[in-house]
Amino acid sequence: MRILLVSDTHVPVRAKRLPPALLHEAERADVVIHAGDWVDVSTLDLLERGAHRLVGVFGNNDGPGLRERLPEVARAELGGLRFGVVHETGPARGREARCAERFPGLDVLVFGHSHIPWDTRAPGGLRLLNPGSPTDRRRQPHCTYMTLSVRDGALQDVTLHRLPRR
């Protein structure tokens, strides 16, 4: 199972459209996970049409149209692993322990908000992944997204993709 992780797309505020490489990955993925801050309902519509399966949440910059269609926290079993998705997890310091306590029973937690790629493990084994942003790098050197595979109930091939500067 191939999974695309994306967050903080901020279309059309930070970019007029999603990068072509990201859209290509969305078409190839079995599941697209979006961790919030879509900003525009048309981006949700685009990914819903193009993805085989979409799991998403709203973020702090998402208005009523997105909040009506998306939860604050989403959960999905994918390839035998229990995934959770949330936009905000609070400060980096203490994140692993805080998330392990807040989200017991998960194997993987995908989050966004900071625009900073993140890949760590919490006590007890919870994997925390933040794909960064494909449209707004902020203080990061590149805009980013992640892909991964799930095989035999295990995460494999977790890859951070860097997009060329616009």
C-alpha positions as CSV (number, residue, x, y, z in Angstrom):
1,M,0.0,0.0,0.0
2,R,1.4,3.4,-1.1
3,I,0.5,6.4,1.0
4,L,1.1,10.1,0.3
5,L,1.3,12.4,3.3
6,V,0.7,16.1,2.8
7,S,-0.2,19.1,5.0
8,D,-0.5,22.9,5.0
9,T,-1.2,23.3,1.3
10,H,-2.6,26.8,1.9
11,V,-4.0,27.2,-1.6
12,P,-4.6,29.9,-2.9
13,V,-3.0,31.9,-0.2
14,R,0.6,30.6,-0.3
15,A,0.4,29.1,-3.8
16,K,-2.1,29.3,-6.7
17,R,-2.2,25.5,-7.1
18,L,-0.7,22.3,-5.8
19,P,2.7,21.3,-7.4
20,P,2.4,18.9,-10.3
21,A,4.8,16.4,-8.6
22,L,2.4,16.2,-5.6
23,L,-0.6,15.7,-7.9
24,H,1.3,12.9,-9.7
25,E,2.0,11.3,-6.3
26,A,-1.7,11.6,-5.3
27,E,-2.7,9.7,-8.4
28,R,-0.2,6.9,-7.7
29,A,-1.1,6.6,-4.0
30,D,-3.6,4.1,-2.6
31,V,-4.3,6.6,0.2
32,V,-3.7,10.4,0.5
33,I,-3.5,11.7,4.0
34,H,-3.9,15.5,4.5
35,A,-3.1,16.9,7.9
36,G,-5.0,20.2,7.6
37,D,-4.7,23.9,6.5
38,W,-6.2,23.3,3.1
39,V,-7.6,26.9,3.2
40,D,-9.7,26.4,0.0
41,V,-12.5,23.9,-0.4
42,S,-11.5,23.4,-4.1
43,T,-8.2,21.8,-2.9
44,L,-10.3,19.2,-0.9
45,D,-12.5,18.7,-4.0
46,L,-9.4,18.2,-6.2
47,L,-7.8,15.6,-4.0
48,E,-11.1,13.8,-3.4
49,R,-11.6,13.4,-7.1
50,G,-8.0,12.4,-7.8
51,A,-7.2,10.1,-4.8
52,H,-8.2,6.5,-4.5
53,R,-8.9,7.2,-0.9
54,L,-8.5,10.4,1.1
55,V,-8.1,10.8,4.9
56,G,-8.1,14.4,6.0
57,V,-8.6,16.8,8.9
58,F,-9.2,20.5,9.2
59,G,-6.5,22.9,10.4
60,N,-6.5,26.2,12.2
61,N,-6.7,28.2,8.9
62,D,-9.6,26.2,7.6
63,G,-13.0,27.9,7.5
64,P,-16.6,26.7,7.9
65,G,-16.8,25.0,4.5
66,L,-13.9,22.7,5.3
67,R,-14.8,22.2,9.0
68,E,-18.3,21.0,7.9
69,R,-16.7,18.3,5.7
70,L,-13.6,17.2,7.7
71,P,-13.0,16.1,11.4
72,E,-10.5,17.6,13.7
73,V,-9.0,14.1,14.3
74,A,-9.2,11.2,11.8
75,R,-8.4,7.6,12.3
76,A,-7.9,4.9,9.7
77,E,-6.6,1.3,9.7
78,L,-4.3,1.1,6.7
79,G,-2.5,-2.1,5.8
80,G,-2.9,-3.4,9.3
81,L,-1.5,-0.2,11.0
82,R,-3.6,2.2,13.0
83,F,-3.1,5.7,11.7
84,G,-4.3,9.0,13.3
85,V,-4.3,12.4,11.7
86,V,-4.5,15.8,13.5
87,H,-3.3,19.2,12.5
88,E,-1.7,20.6,15.7
89,T,0.3,18.7,18.3
90,G,1.7,21.7,20.3
91,P,5.3,22.6,20.8
92,A,8.2,20.4,19.6
93,R,9.5,20.0,23.2
94,G,7.7,17.0,24.8
95,R,5.8,16.2,21.6
96,E,6.5,12.5,21.6
97,A,5.3,11.8,25.2
98,R,2.3,14.2,24.8
99,C,1.1,12.5,21.6
100,A,1.6,9.0,23.0
101,E,-0.6,9.9,25.9
102,R,-3.2,11.8,23.8
103,F,-3.4,9.1,21.1
104,P,-3.1,5.7,22.7
105,G,-3.6,2.7,20.5
106,L,-2.1,4.3,17.3
107,D,0.9,3.1,15.4
108,V,1.3,6.2,13.3
109,L,0.3,9.9,13.9
110,V,0.4,12.2,11.0
111,F,0.3,15.9,11.9
112,G,1.0,19.3,10.3
113,H,0.9,23.0,11.4
114,S,4.6,23.8,11.8
115,H,5.6,23.3,8.1
116,I,8.6,21.5,9.5
117,P,9.2,17.9,8.5
118,W,9.3,15.5,11.4
119,D,9.9,11.8,11.8
120,T,10.3,10.4,15.4
121,R,9.1,7.7,17.7
122,A,7.3,8.2,21.0
123,P,7.7,6.1,24.1
124,G,5.8,2.9,23.3
125,G,6.6,3.0,19.6
126,L,4.1,5.6,18.2
127,R,5.7,7.0,14.9
128,L,5.1,10.7,14.5
129,L,5.3,12.1,10.9
130,N,4.9,15.6,9.6
131,P,5.4,16.0,5.9
132,G,6.0,19.7,6.0
133,S,4.3,21.9,3.4
134,P,4.4,21.5,-0.4
135,T,3.6,25.2,-1.0
136,D,5.0,27.2,2.0
137,R,8.5,26.3,3.2
138,R,8.7,29.1,5.8
139,R,12.1,28.8,7.3
140,Q,12.8,25.4,5.7
141,P,15.2,25.1,2.8
142,H,12.5,23.3,0.6
143,C,8.8,22.7,0.3
144,T,8.1,19.1,1.1
145,Y,5.8,16.1,1.3
146,M,6.2,12.5,2.3
147,T,5.5,9.1,0.8
148,L,5.6,5.7,2.5
149,S,4.6,2.1,2.0
150,V,2.8,-0.3,4.4
151,R,3.7,-3.9,3.8
152,D,3.1,-6.9,6.1
153,G,1.8,-4.5,8.8
154,A,4.9,-2.4,8.9
155,L,5.9,1.1,7.7
156,Q,8.5,1.0,4.9
157,D,10.1,3.4,2.5
158,V,9.3,6.5,4.5
159,T,10.6,9.3,2.2
160,L,10.7,13.0,2.5
161,H,10.4,14.6,-1.0
162,R,11.9,18.0,-1.6
163,L,10.2,20.2,-4.2
164,P,12.2,22.5,-6.4
165,R,12.0,26.2,-5.5
166,R,9.4,28.2,-7.4
